[in-house]
Amino acid sequence: MSESKKYVRITLKAFLAVAAVLAPVAITTYQAHGQASEHAARGLALAADHGRVAPQQDQTITVFLKVHDQAAFDQAVADLYDPTSPTYRQWFTDADFAKYAPTDAEMQTVKDELEKHGLSAITIDPQNFSIRVHGTTSAIESAFQTELHTFTYKNTTFQAPRQEARLSGAAGDLVAAAAGLERHSVRPHFVIAKNPLTGQPLFSNQVTATSTASQLFAGITGTALTGPSTFKLKGLAQPLPIGTYFGPAYDINIFQFVSYSPAQLQSHYGLTSLIQQGYDGSGQTVALVEAFGYTAAEEDANTFGSVFNLPLLTNKNFEVVYPEGQPLDPNAADLTGWTGEIALDIQSVHAIAPGAKIIEVASAGQDNEDQITSLEYIRKHKLANIISCSWENDDEIISGTAEENAFNNVLERLAAAGISVQFASGDSGDLGLGTPLGAVSVPSNSPYATAVGGTSVLNDPLSNGDIVTGWGTNISILQEEIVADPPADAGFQYGAGGGESQFYAKPKWQKALPGNGRQVPDVSADADPFTGVPVVETTGGIQYAEAGVGGTSLATPVFSAIWAIASQFNGKPLGLAAPAVAGLQKGEITDVVDTSDLSTDSLSGTITDSNGTASYSTNALFAGQIPAIAQTNFLAAITNLHQLHSAFAITFGADTSLTVEEGWDNVTGFGEPNGLPFIQGVTGRKKGAPIAK
């Protein structure tokens, strides 16, 4: 791959019929800074209530105390990200936090009230910002004057208060939020390219004792597209129908698969010369917030590194931390799908910033309270200035202010400390809501987080450049033994998440963007598994070499690693990335725009049967997709997806009701980093910076 041209665009279409279904849900937009008042999750009216949680079930919650003078604290944090402020990027010290911290007496009041109801303290923040306690469901219900119920919404099961939750007694006035009253399992955004007919991964090989480094990924290629050419499809035993298609082909060779090596990704993001000069993330630490952890993570990363000539991970540049202690079940990551996520995160950061230290921060569970605990742990122990989170908690429809405030409370303090936290925007497009607003997930919607969207990165078959589209994969079946007449919809597979928050107002640095709510995402990187990366993963005790791995789980660590290089270039931490990205000028970021100038080269065709010949444009090939495609210009290619006697049309840049346009859009944010111009733009350093030792 090379570092040159990129494409994509947006046309925003409303799906009012679906929006009408959501009308019963009360939607309120709150201030971007500060906390919202407590109320039950707004989407409970759409969820099925399965009754109260078992009263003796043991639970752990974290209670956050109100800071002193929230408005002043909000303003002080905002000033840190205002280039005109005298405190710009002068990150909070412990003494600065102490100015706003709750007192010992206030903490004691809250602790006493919790203990009065049978809850026991596990840890207390040294600055009194939070207290973590455990106890039974009935004790929590008694303390917070509510009932905790189990709900399901679509395919998601979660816990939430049935009524507004408020800590009893005078302590209630001291509480800002409580994590764990709402309990959602966080979902990793690890996606591997699969055959749409069989559901099996397209490239996954077992690593054996005799496997050599050169053999593990011998079949991967960085050439995704060939053509455009003419392709004739004919059934095995029938003269008609006949399909004739013209356009590019995607990975039509059954013996190879598209996945980009570290060197190719470094080149695509304009990092090759910077890394050669020593700007490789040295002196920086990237913390990966994960669930459970797995013992073979370092071994897998070093197998990956041996293939691609990366430095080995050792106890000097890699560490695993367990804020809650190790999980009770050592196989928990395998059983819940986190093994692949952890492997992808570690290997992606190492691929882009091979000089950076990586800390895997592994929680003992996988719900929101566990992950919030890990985020707090990183700040309190000053582990890193960059945090990558390739997961989401749930979408805003079923989140309440208890959960929103808990995440925002922690993330604001991380931003104050100069720590940038990246969250994946999601892999399900608009989540099936189809509204004009799209759909955003928690906690990527926080104004104190950087939301990372997704792109597809392709070679341009007509030049030496690259084509970059928004990530949205739809598949239409052109042939399955016989020619499909008309083409059959296999549907939307996956695509980057994004949209407008219905909870947070736009922060100051998004004032030029449309709408009233915080817009997601801020920035993007490669996420399409069909233009993904190779990964080495040990699961069930067996090591596998996999290719075609992606998701915003890939985009998030890639961007986090680039932010590590930018921080090294700057000579000191850059803090929250989102405001700096929003302030970039033209040329300092690669804007992802639509593929209208490639429309004549995109896939189209005809089908001839006994009734005559029918023509199909690119859009017509996918006209029956569910959900419908809002993008009017997108790239499509023909492929066999390694299925004998079958042919498919696959999209690049068609993401449900989300679309891509010039400037910011709800699929790719402001675009992709482009090497030195991006780094100079976010740092303000135009002539280089000292190399961190």
C-alpha positions, 0 to 999 in steps of 0.5 A, spaced: 500 500 500 502 507 498 500 513 502 496 517 497 489 518 495 483 517 499 476 517 497 468 517 500 462 522 502 455 522 506 448 524 504 443 524 511 437 520 510 431 520 515 428 514 517 422 517 521 418 511 521 423 507 525 424 514 529 416 514 531 417 507 535 422 511 539 417 516 541 415 514 548 422 514 550 423 521 554 430 524 551 433 529 554 440 533 552 444 535 558 450 539 559 456 537 556 460 538 562 458 536 569 453 531 571 445 530 570 440 528 575 439 521 576 433 517 573 432 510 571 434 508 564 430 512 558 429 505 554 426 501 559 419 502 556 422 499 550 425 493 554 422 487 557 422 486 565 423 480 567 423 482 575 427 483 580 434 481 581 435 475 586 436 479 593 442 475 596 446 476 589 452 479 591 454 485 587 460 490 587 458 498 586 462 504 586 459 510 589 462 517 586 462 523 591 460 530 588 466 534 587 466 541 590 464 547 585 463 542 579 462 548 575 469 551 576 472 544 575 468 543 569 471 550 567 478 548 569 478 542 565 475 546 559 481 551 559 486 545 559 484 544 552 483 551 550 489 554 546 488 561 548 488 559 555 494 560 560 493 553 563 493 550 556 495 543 557 498 544 564 495 537 566 492 537 573 497 534 579 494 531 585 494 538 588 490 541 583 485 535 584 485 536 592 482 543 590 475 540 588 476 533 592 470 531 597 473 532 604 474 526 609 468 528 613 464 527 606 467 520 605 465 518 612 458 520 611 457 516 605 461 510 608 457 510 614 450 510 610 452 505 605 455 500 611 448 502 615 445 498 609 449 492 610 455 494 604 462 493 606 467 497 603 473 494 599 477 501 597 476 508 598 480 513 593 485 517 597 482 523 594 475 521 596 472 521 589 470 514 590 468 508 594 467 501 592 463 497 596 460 490 595 454 486 598 447 483 596 442 486 592 437 487 597 442 491 601 444 495 595 436 496 594 435 498 601 441 503 600 439 506 594 431 506 595 430 502 589 429 495 586 434 492 581 430 488 575 433 484 570 431 487 563 432 485 555 432 489 549 433 486 543 439 481 544 441 484 550 440 483 557 442 488 563 440 490 570 437 497 571 434 500 577 426 500 576 425 507 580 430 513 580 436 511 585 438 515 590 442 514 596 438 514 603 439 520 608 444 526 608 449 522 604 444 522 598 446 529 597 454 528 596 453 522 591 454 524 584 453 517 581 454 510 582 457 505 577 454 498 578 446 499 579 446 499 572 449 493 570 451 492 562 456 487 559 461 490 555 462 488 548 469 487 545 469 489 537 473 484 535 470 482 528 473 477 523 471 476 516 467 470 515 463 467 509 456 469 509 454 462 507 457 458 512 459 463 517 466 460 518 472 465 518 475 465 511 483 465 514 484 461 520 490 456 521 493 452 527 500 454 528 504 447 529 511 446 532 513 445 525 510 452 523 515 457 520 515 464 521 514 465 513 509 460 513 504 463 518 501 468 513 504 466 507 497 467 503 496 474 505 496 480 500 495 487 501 492 488 494 485 488 495 482 490 488 484 488 481 481 490 475 476 493 473 474 487 468 468 483 465 466 477 469 461 472 466 457 468 471 453 461 468 450 456 472 453 449 472 448 445 468 443 451 466 444 455 459 440 461 463 440 465 466 447 468 465 450 474 469 455 479 466 458 484 471 463 489 470 468 492 475 473 491 480 474 484 483 476 483 491 481 478 493 478 473 487 484 468 488 482 463 493 489 461 496 490 468 499 487 473 503 487 481 504 490 483 511 496 488 512 502 487 515 505 492 520 509 495 515 504 496 510 499 500 515 505 504 518 506 506 510 499 508 509 498 512 515 505 516 513 509 513 519 515 510 516 520 515 516 518 518 522 519 511 525 525 510 522 527 517 525 526 514 532 519 516 533 516 510 534 512 511 541 519 510 545 518 513 552 510 512 552 505 507 555 499 505 552 494 502 557 489 497 554 483 496 558 480 489 557 476 483 561 480 477 564 486 477 560 489 470 558 496 467 559 499 466 552 498 474 550 505 475 550 507 469 547 502 470 541 505 477 540 512 475 540 510 470 535 506 475 531 512 479 532 517 474 529 513 474 523 513 481 521 520 483 524 518 487 530 521 488 537 520 482 542 515 484 548 519 483 555 518 485 562 521 492 560 515 493 555 509 489 556 506 488 563 499 485 565 495 489 571 489 486 575 486 491 578 481 487 581 485 480 582 485 475 577 479 472 574 476 466 578 476 462 571 483 462 567 479 460 561 474 466 562 477 470 556 476 464 551 469 463 554 467 470 553 470 472 546 476 476 549 482 472 547 481 475 540 480 482 542 486 482 547 491 479 542 488 484 537 489 490 541 496 488 543 499 486 536 496 492 533 499 497 538 505 494 537 505 494 530 504 501 529 508 504 535 513 498 536 517 503 541 511 504 546 510 500 552 504 496 553 500 495 559 494 490 559 489 492 564 485 486 565 479 486 570 476 480 573 469 481 570 466 484 563 461 489 566 461 497 566 463 497 573 469 493 572 471 497 566 470 503 570 474 500 576 480 499 571 480 506 568 480 509 575 486 505 577 490 507 571 489 514 573 490 513 581 496 509 579 499 514 574 500 508 569 499 511 562 497 517 558 494 513 553 488 508 554 485 504 548 478 501 549 476 497 544 469 496 547 462 499 548 458 498 554 451 499 550 447 504 546 444 510 549 437 508 548 438 503 554 443 507 559 440 511 564 444 517 568 447 513 573 451 509 568 452 515 564 455 519 570 459 514 572 463 514 566 463 521 565 465 522 572 471 518 571 473 520 564 473 528 566 478 526 571 482 522 566 482 528 561 484 533 567 490 529 568 492 529 561 490 522 559 487 521 552 482 515 552 479 512 546 473 508 545 471 504 539 464 507 536 461 500 535 461 495 529 453 495 528 452 501 524 446 505 526 444 499 531 438 498 527 435 504 529 435 508 522 434 515 525 436 521 522 441 521 529 444 515 528 446 511 534 451 512 539 454 507 544 456 508 552 462 511 553 464 513 546 459 518 547 462 522 553 465 529 551 471 527 555 473 521 550 475 520 543 470 516 539 474 512 534 470 510 527 472 505 522 474 505 514 476 500 509 483 501 506 484 499 499 489 499 493 487 503 487 487 498 482 488 504 477 494 507 480 499 507 485 494 510 491 490 508 496 482 508 496 479 509 503 472 509 504 467 509 510 467 502 513 460 499 511 460 491 509 453 489 505 453 483 501 449 481 495 449 474 492 450 473 485 451 466 484 450 460 488 451 454 484 446 458 479 446 465 477 441 469 482 436 472 478 435 477 481 441 478 486 439 476 493 441 480 499 445 477 504 444 483 508 448 488 512 454 485 515 457 490 519 460 497 519 462 503 523 458 506 529 456 513 529 451 519 530 448 524 535 448 523 542 441 524 545 444 525 552 450 530 552 450 537 548 456 538 543 462 540 547 465 547 545 470 544 540 464 541 536 461 547 535 461 547 528 458 541 527 451 539 525 445 538 531 445 539 538 448 533 541 455 530 542 457 527 535 460 521 534 466 519 532 471 524 532 477 520 528 477 513 524 482 508 522 482 501 518 476 497 521 474 493 515 475 485 516 476 485 509 481 490 509 484 488 516 490 485 519 493 478 521 493 476 528 496 470 532 491 468 538 491 462 543 484 459 544 483 453 547 490 451 548 491 452 541 495 457 537 492 460 531 494 464 525 488 468 523 487 474 518 481 478 516 481 481 523 478 488 524 472 492 527 473 498 531 477 494 535 482 495 530 481 502 529 482 504 536 489 501 538 491 503 531 489 510 533 492 510 540 498 508 537 499 514 533 497 518 539 503 515 542 507 517 537 504 524 537 506 525 544 513 522 543 514 528 538 511 533 542 515 531 548 510 531 553 503 528 554 497 531 549 491 529 553 484 528 550 485 527 543 478 529 540 479 537 541 486 537 538 483 533 532 477 537 531 482 543 531 486 541 525 486 545 519 485 542 511 491 538 510 493 536 517 488 530 516 485 525 511 478 527 510 474 521 507 469 523 502 465 519 497 467 514 491 463 518 486 469 519 482 470 512 482 462 510 480 464 508 473 469 503 475 464 500 481 461 494 480 455 493 475 452 488 471 446 485 467 442 478 467 439 475 461 434 470 462 428 467 458 425 474 459 430 478 456 436 482 459 435 486 466 441 491 468 443 493 475 447 499 477 451 499 483 445 501 487 441 496 484 445 490 486 444 492 494 437 495 493 433 490 497 438 490 503 436 490 510 437 495 513 437 500 507 443 503 505 443 511 505 449 512 502 448 514 494 455 513 492 459 507 494 464 502 491 462 495 490 466 489 487 465 482 485 468 476 490 468 469 491 469 469 498 473 463 497 466 459 496 467 454 490 461 456 484 459 462 488 460 469 487 458 475 491 458 483 490 461 486 496 460 494 498 466 498 501 463 505 504 455 503 505 454 503 512 446 503 514 443 510 515 450 513 516 453 516 511 460 520 509 461 527 506 466 532 506 469 534 513 466 531 519 461 525 518 458 520 522 462 514 520 469 517 520 469 523 524 474 528 521 478 522 517 484 518 518 491 521 521 496 522 515 503 522 518 507 528 520 502 533 518 497 530 523 502 530 528 505 537 527 497 539 527 495 536 534 502 538 537 503 545 534 510 543 533 512 544 526 520 543 526 520 537 530 521 535 537 526 532 542 526 524 541 524 521 548 529 516 551 
